[in-house]
């Protein structure tokens, strides 16, 4: 009895450590218990398995598994379930399934552990197979089962499946469970149905902080910082204390320059809450400042970090690459390696994106070699990024080499290659690739059709453009977005069908944006149509009163028809509204360094010599004396 009481006491201390998120302390207590000659019982091992799961430590887990097999409790259903869950949390679902498969009896917790494990892997077939096996075995699903099913169907991004699981959850009587509701909020948002997310959120009786965080994260997923910010204020008014996840989700919604001020407010509030020392919060803040255009503040935060993870380095590198500052991005990349931190897949993808944006071909080739040496080139995402980079740098042949060498191509691979061909004037090749892709059984998505429509637009293939536009809506049941409509307006405009383009815009099922009106205004400039141009320009003046482009386009239309009084009127209007036109600039790589050239900027070394040479080239272009290369 004394020994039992002693083991019971140790179990109590171990349980307290595990529930207090002190997993290492729990394992230390377990070792001390063994050193005193006391044998763990059927209540000890589940706590130890949970501690290993919390640490996600495979070596500890295997050691504990060995001790369980040597004990008298190897066949205890509760312990076996704990082991399966332990391996799932360690990311070893195969090991977990071996434990599960050998269990003579399985309860709902055992089935749920495996269901959650495969759901986290995105293995929808295995999730469905387990669920069917569970029902065949006569096990009644509970709230955890529905959570697992909801996470499982997320990989398919199918709203139909999500709604089916939702209906099943209601029928099964678990819809009122707040954990289930929180999961549905997240899943609906990730599948693109924010309205259903909000409906589930509004129907929750008593919301937890996770409920609020899930909904805020849903808005962040749509980059909707206005609604995210309003919901956060409601959360504070309702007396819910935010945590680090709240701050991370809220900051994630701030990705545009106009959101910078609110992002700074959230940063200040995060400091007040004591979340500023959380490394995930800091990493997200660095990303937010970079995306909102304030790279200096991002770098200040980065420099002040006492401890940096791979994510910390990558978000800062991505910030520089996103702003086109490849010199600083590469400098930081080398510093990262020097600091002993190994760049990962995302680091490489960020650099490749920056190279494509700036046309940094030589740097891009170096990263290509680096990715190959580190084994990153085996990932389709890296190959896709290389295809994109080479295409944007004008090296379509190198892009095609990477594409054709890929052992497995995804829909993203085909779409990127089609887009690359369209960008480089290979319009017929782009359309041929599209037909090859379909013949191989790949289902085009809305981005694929956008690439195809862009190819048709630049080539002037009006009939083919309509063919693909109708194929998208009729054959594949894809609702066109603003970008697709913009392509069709641009295509009609290039072919001189301005009246048809105007009618098309006025009859759109959604409100046309500035890009659509701008495409039509550009066509009016090309075809010198003042009447339609005036109407389109007026719409743009209302939508973007401080944007210079429509004023300049309208002035050019008037100038092309000799209406200089109207040109003067446009310039006066720009002056009255304080609209300024940013000077054009170009980026080129010289000896591995990015050089930025701005219109009329003669401050560069040898500036006068450069402009004299450019003036000479311009004269030769006018005379047609420049030979083709």
C-alpha positions, 0 to 999 in steps of 0.5 A: 500500500505504501509503494502504491501511495508513493507511485500515486504521489509521483503520478500526481507530480508528473501530471501537474508538470505535464498540465503546466506545460513543463514537459521536460520537468515531467520526464525528469520526474519520471527518471527520478521515480525510476531511479528510486526503484519504483515501477510506473503503473497504467496511470504513469505512462499516458502522462509521460507519452503526453509529455513526449508529444508536447516536446515532439521528441521522437527519441524520447517517444521511442524510449518510452514506447520501449519501456511500455512494451517491457511493462505489464501494461503494453496492451492497455487501450488507454496507454496504446491510444496515448502512444498513437497520439504521441507519435502523431504529435511527433510527426510520425503518423506511420509509427502511430498507425503501426501502434493503432493497427496492433491494438486488439481493441480500439475506442473512439479516442484511438480512432480519433488520434489516427484521424487527426494524424492523417488529417494534419498530413492532408491525406483525405483518402486515409481520413475517409477510410478511417472514418468508414472503418470507425463506423463499420466497427460501431464506434459513434463519432464525437466532437473530436471526430468531426474536427478531424474530418473538417481538417481532413477535407481542408486539403481538398479545398472543397466547400461542398465537402466542408458543408457536408461535414458541417451538416454531419456535425449538426446531425451528430449533435456536436455543432454547439461544441466551441472547438468544433465551431472554431475549426469550422470558422478556420476551415471555411475561411481557408476554403474561401467562404468568409461569409460562412465563417462569420455565420458560424462565429456569430452563432457561437454561444460562448466564444473563447479567445480561440473563436475570436482568433480564428475569425480574425485569422479568417479576415487576415487570410483575405487581407481584410484588415478593416474587418479584422481590426473592427473585430479585434476592437469588439473582442476587447469591448467584450472583455476577452484578453488577447494573446500572442495568436490574436496579435499574430493574426491581426498583424497578418491582415496588414499587408498593404501600405494603407494598413501601416498605421493600424499595424503600428497601433497593433504593434504598440498594443502588443507591447502593452500586452507583453507579446512583443517578446514572442518570437512569432509576433516579432517575425510577423511584425517584420513581415508586416512592416516590409509588406507595408513598405517600411523596410527600415522599421522591419530591419530595426526589429530584426537587428534588436532580436536577441535570438533569430530563427530561420523564419526571422532571417527569411522574413527579413530577406523576403522583405528586401527581395520584395522591395527589389533590393537584391543587394541587401537580400543577398548580403543578409542571406550570406550573414544568415549562413555565417551565423550558422542558420541553414536557409530553407525552402522558403528562403530560396523561394523569396530570393528567386521571387526577388530576382524575377521582380528585378531581372537579376539574372546572374543572381538567379542563376547562382541561386539555381546552382545553390538550390541544386547543391542543397537538394531544394531543386527536388521540390516542385515549388522551387522548380516552379519559381525557377521557371517564373524567374527565368521567364521574367528575366527574358530567358524563356529557353532556360525556363523551358529547360527547367520545366521539361526536366521536372519529374512531376509537374503540377497545375502550378508548373503548367500555369507558370510555363504558360504565363512565361511563354505569354510574357515572352511573346511565345503566344502560340506555344502558350496555347499549345501548352494549355492544350497539352496540359488538358490532354494529360488530365490536368484541370486548369484553374482561374490562374491558368485561364488568366495566363491563357487570356493574357497570351490571347490579349498580347497576341490579339487573338480575339476569337480564341480569347472568347473561346477560352473565356467561355470554356472557363465559365461553361466547361469548368464552371469557374466564375471570372474575376476582375483580372479575367474581365480586364483581359477581355476588355484589353483584348477588345480594345486592342482590336479597336472594338471600343463600343463592344468593350464599353458595353461589356464593362457596363454589363459586368455582373460585378463592379469594375475596378480601376484596372478594367477602366484603365485597360479601356482608357489605354485603348481609347488612347491607341484609337484616339477615341475622345468621347469614350475616353472622357467618360472612362477617365471621369470614372477613374478620376472618381475612383483614384483621384490622386492617381496620375495615370488616367490624367496622363492618358487623357492628356495624351489622347487630347494631344494625339488629336491636337487639342492642346487647350484640353491638354493644358486643362488636364495639367491644370486639373492635376495641379489643382488636385495636387496630383504628381506623376512619379518618374519612371525608373529602370533597374539593371545589374552591373557586376552583380550590383543593382543600379537604379536609373530614374528619368532625368536623373544625372547624378550617377557617375558618368551621368552626362556620358550615359545620357549623351549615349542614350540621346545618340541611340534615340536618334539612331532608333528614329532613323532605323539605323539600329541593327537587330541583335 
